[in-house]
């Protein structure tokens, strides 16, 4: 009779687990498709060249965290969390299979000693993740590092970082408590919990739980098991709404990162053509009027899909802003805010499409409504933000495209810029000297000598 009851409860758990898994995967897939659609609202750009270099960047920057190691202590702490997320979650495979088939520690018998080694490694890593998350919470909320106190992080963005760190602490705690209760049941000789050896962390906690009754320990073990996997599924569906989406998008973003030298700007072919036609009219098209060109970007639809992928990949770490010389001198430019604004505009456009099935003009644009003229004009194009980003994000590319739209579409430029443009147009140089007079200073110096 008891065996039948246990089997019925097992079947109920399997059904509940199947439903939980299906709902979690469906919700994540639905949101992932929306994000992909939003990214592809951008202009097409072919980034399939030089695959060997791209794979190298993926391995070094995304997997190897290369840029993070400029700051060794923080890099080590970040790597602990990163490794915890990647490696400890390998055990999700066992949890999922146990949940679907009603088994318990399915891989223990198959892997033998390797299983004990893996669980021991996972437990040590879990303790490390808890310690580092506590340290990161202290940095944000007690030490209050300056780059985490900027106004663009007010409200949700600042809370988001805390929620993630607290969630990781809880997930690791559930994992260790579940293992400890399991070990305590093994020590009690419970027939449903086979002895798989003493794990390094849970083995220290288990003796303190041995005095609890078997039924209490089973409830504790099952509760933590369910909370751990439910927490992972919840975390999975929280990611697309969080800056921690970079955990997934850092890999494609590093692969599709810019390979050209950082100081090299992309020429606009249509502008280049106009200059060519001016000097060589015979090359101009003669088959009627050429289609009107749009210069730069005013909204997300004018940016490339890589620019939009950058925005979703932003970690909001603020290293770009800390490195920005314009920001350091009190200017409005803030590269992190540029990326956050681009993502916010994408999300707003996405909601518009969800409601109307297609984008309905909302009288808003990324330029002016989200990012101001003053921010764009402050940029010196020094590439410091690009150099600092740990996941190959390029705020400068977005800044340049928006600034091109300002100048070339709206003729919106400071008087100093307009004077320079006029000199370039008339004298083929930024200075107010005709080409014939450009070397006059050298002749005067020779005459004086």
N, C-alpha and C positions, 0 to 999 in steps of 0.2 A: 504493500500500500504506500509506504514512504517512498519507495523507488518510483512508483507511478507519479506521485506528487512532484518529486524532484524533476522527473522527465517533463511533466507538464509545464513546470516553472521554466525549465530550460528552453522549451519550445516558445513560450511567451517571450522570453528574453531575446531569442533569435529573431522573432517577428518584429519586436520593438527595435532591435538593432538594425534590421534591414530597412525599416521605415525611416529611422533616424539618418542612416547612411544615404538613402535615396533622396530625402528632402535636402540634406546638406549639399550633396553633389549637384542636384538640380538648381538650387539657389545660387551656388558658386558659378556654375556654368552659365546661367542666365546673366549674371552681372559681368562675367568675363567677356561674354559676347557683346555686351553694351560697351565695355571699355575698348574692345577691339574695333567696334564700329566707330566710336568717337575718335580713335587714333587715325583710322582710315578716312576721316573727314578731311585730313590734310592732303596737300598736293603730293602726287606720286613722285618718288625719287628712287633711282636705282642704286642700291648699296650692296650689290652682289660681287663687286670686284675684290681682288686680293684676299681670297678666303683664308689662306694660311695665316696672314697677319691678323685677320679678324678672330680666328680661333685662338690665336696666341693672346690677344687682348682679353677674350672671354675667360681664358684660364688664369691669366695673371691678375686682371682687375676685378672680375666678378667672383671667381672661385678662390683665387689666391689673396684677395684683399690687398694688392700691392701698394696702392696709394695710401691706405690706412697706416701702413707701417712707417710713415714719416713721423708718426707720433707713437713710439713703441708701447708705452703703458696703456694708452687708450686703445691702441690697435689690438693688444693682447686681450684686453677685457672684451672688446667687440668680437674678437675671434671666438672667445669662449661661448658667447651667446649664439653667434653664427653657427659654430660647430654643434652646439646643443640643438639648435633648430634642425639642422640638416641630419646629424647623426642619430640623435636620440629618437627622432621621428621614424627611423628605420623600424623601430619596434611597433609602429602603427600597423605595419603589414601583419604582424602576428596578432595584434589586437583585433584587426578587421576579420581575419580568418577565424580566430576564436569566436568572435561575435556571430559570424555567419553560420559556422558549423557546430556551435555549442561545445567546443573543446576548451581545454585549459592549458596554456603554454605549449601550443602545438609544436614549436620548434625545439623544445627542450630535449626530447628523446632523439631527434634526428641529428642535432648539432653536438650533443654531448658536452665535452669540456669547453668547446668554442662558445656554446651558449652561455655558460657561467662567466667566461671572459668578457663577452659582449655586455651582459647585464651589469657586471662589475664596472666596466668602462662607462656605461650609460649612467650608473648611479654616481660615480665620481664627477662626471660631467654635469649632472643635474645639480649637485651641490655647488659646483663652480658657477652655473647659470644663476642660481639663487643669490649667491654672494655678489656677482657682478651686477645683477638687476637692482639689488639694494644699493650698491655704490652709485649706479647711474641715477636712481631715484634721488639720492642725496645730492648729486651734482646739479640736478635740475631744480630741486625744491628746497634745499638747505643752503648749498654753496651758491646757487643761482648764477651759473656762468652767464656772462654778458650776452653771448650769442643765443642763449635760450630765452632771454628776456625781451627780445625785440617785439615790437607791437604787432607785426604780422602773425605772430604765434599766439596772440591773445585769444582766449576762448577755446574753441574746439581743438586747434592744432596742439596747444600745450597739454590739454587733457588727454588727447589721443596718445601721446608718448607715454604718459603715466599709466593709462589703461593697459597698454601693451606690456609694459614692464611688470605691472601687478599680475596680469594674466599669466605671464611666463613663470612668475614665482609660484602661483597657484598650481599650474600644470605640473611643474617639477615636484611640488609638495605632494600632490595627489599620486604621482608616480612612485615616490619614495614610500609614502604611507601604504599604498596598495602592496608594494613589494614586502614591506615590513609585516603587515598583517598576514600575507601569504606565508612568509617564513615562520611566523608565530604558530600558524596552523600546522605547518610541517613539523615543528618541534613538539606540538601536542599529539602528533601521530594521526591527524585527521586523514581518513582513507581517501578523501576526494582531493587532497593536496599532496602530491608526491614530493618526496625530498629531492630537490635539485641542487643541493649544496648551499653553503653559507655565502651570501653576497656581502660585499665589503661595507656598505652603508646600512642597508636594511638589516644586516646581521647584527649590527650594534644596537638597533632600535628594537628588534623583535623580542629579546628577553624581557623588556619592560612591558610588553603586551601579552606575555604568556599567561598572566593571571586572569585575563579576561576569558569569558566563556567562549566556546567554539561558535555558538550562534552569533554572539556579539562581534567576534572577529570576522566571521563570514559576511555579516552586514557591512562592517567597516571595509573589508577587502572589495566587496562588490560595489559599494557606494563610491569608493575612490576610483575603481576601474571605470565605472560609468561616467563619473565626473571628469576623469582624464580624457576619455575619448569624446565625450560630448563637448568638453572644452576645446579640444582640437578641431572638431567640426565647426564650433562657433568661431574660433580663431580664423579658420579657413574662410568663413563668410564675412568676417570683419575686415580681413586684409584688403579687399577691393575698395573699401571706403576709407582706408587709412594710409598714411605715408609709408607704412610698412609693406605696401605693395611692392616696394623696391626689392624686397626679398626674392620675388619672382621675376620682376622686370629688369633687374640689374644685369641678368645674363644676356637677353637679346639686346639690351641697350649698349652693353660693352661690345658685343659682336658687331653691331651696326655703327659703332662710334666712328668719328671722323679720323681718317688716316693721313690727310694732308697736314703739312706743317701748320702749327697753331696761328701763325701770323698771316697766313694766306687767306685772303677773302675771295669768295666766289664772285666772279664777274657775271653781270646780267647780259646774256647773249643778245637780247633785243636792243639794249643800249649800245653794245659794241657794234651791232649791225648798223645802227643809225650813224655812228661816227664813220664807219667804213663807207656808207653810201654818200656821206657829206664830202669825203675826199675822192671817192670814186663813184660818181653818179651812174656810170654805165652798169654797175653791179646791182643797182636798186631794182626790185621786182617791177615788172611792167604789166602784169596781168590784172590790173585793177587795184583797188585800195587794199593794203595789208590790214589784217585784223588788228584792232586796237589792243595794245599791251597794258597789263596792269603792273605797276612797279611796286615792289616790296609787299608788305602784308599789313592789312588793317584788322583782320579778324583771323580766327583759327583756321578758317577754310583756305586762307592764303599761305599759311605756313606749311612746311613739309610734314609728312607723317612722322619723320624722325624727331622733329621739333616737339610734336605732340607726345611721342613716346618718352622723350626727355622729361616732359612735365609730369607724366604719371610715374616716372622712375625716381623723382626727386625724394631724397631722404629727409629733407628739411634740416639737415645737420648744421647749415649756416656757415660752413667753411668758406664757401664762395664769397659770402658777404663780409666775413672777417678779412679776407684777402683783398677786397675791392678798395683801391685807393680813393675812389670818389666817395664811397660810403664812410671811409675813415676820416675824411675831411668835412663831414657833415652834409654832403649832398644827399638828395633824395634817392639816388640809385641804390637798389638793394637786389642783387641777383637772385637771392632766394625768393623774394617776393615776386619777381618776374615769373619764376617757374610756378609758384603757387597760384598766381593770378591766371596764368595760362590754363592750369588744370581746373580752376574754378569756372572759367569761361567754358571749357569743354563740358564740364558736368552740367552747367546751365543749358547749353545747347542740347546735350543728351536728354535732359528732362523735357525740353521743348519737343524733341523728336518723339519721345515716348508718348507724349500727350497728343500730338497732332499727326503722328505717323510719318511726317516729313518736317523739315525745319521751316517754321513760319517766322519771317522777320520780326524781331523784337525791339528794333530801334536801338540796339546795343552793339558795341564792337569791343574787341580786346583793347584796341588803341583808343584812348580817351576815357572809356568807361571803366576800365580796369587798370591800365598802365598809362601814366601821364606823360605829357611832353617833357616836363622837367626831368623825370627819371631817365628818359632816353638820351636827352642832351648831355647828361652828366657823364655818360660812358666815354672812357678814353680808349676803348678797344685794346686794352693791354693784355687781355687773355688770362689775367690772374684767376678769375673765377673758373675758367675752363681747366686750368692747370690744377686747381685745388680739388675739383670734384672727384670723389672716390669711385663714382660709377659712370664716368665719361659723359656727363651732361654738359650741354653747351648753351648757357644762357646768352652768350654773345651773339650767336646766330639769330636768335629771336629778336634781340635788341636791334641788330643791324637791319633786319627785314622790316621791323616796325618803323625804324628811323628812315629807311628808304621811302616808305609810304608817306611819311610826314613831309619829306623834302620834295619828292618827285611827283606825288599825287596831289598834295595840298599846298605845295610851295610854302611850307611852314618851316622856316629856319631863322635863327638869330641874324641880326644885321651883319655881324662879323663873318658868319658863314656865307651870307649872300655876297659880300664883298669878295671873299675868296673864290666863290663859284664864278663870279663875273670875271675875275682875273684869269681863272683857268680857261674860261670860254674865249676870252679876247686875247690873252697873252700866252696861253698854253702852259701856265705855271701859276702857283698861288700868289706870286708877288706882282706888284703894280709896275712892272717894267716890260716894255715890248721886247720881243726876242732879239731885235737888233741892238738893244741897249744893255743886254744882260751881262756882257763881258766888259762893259765900260769901266767898271771899278778896277779891273786888272790893268787897263791902259793907263788910268790915272795913277795907280801905284808905280808903274814903270816910269812914268813921267817924273814923279816925285823923287824916285831913286836915281 
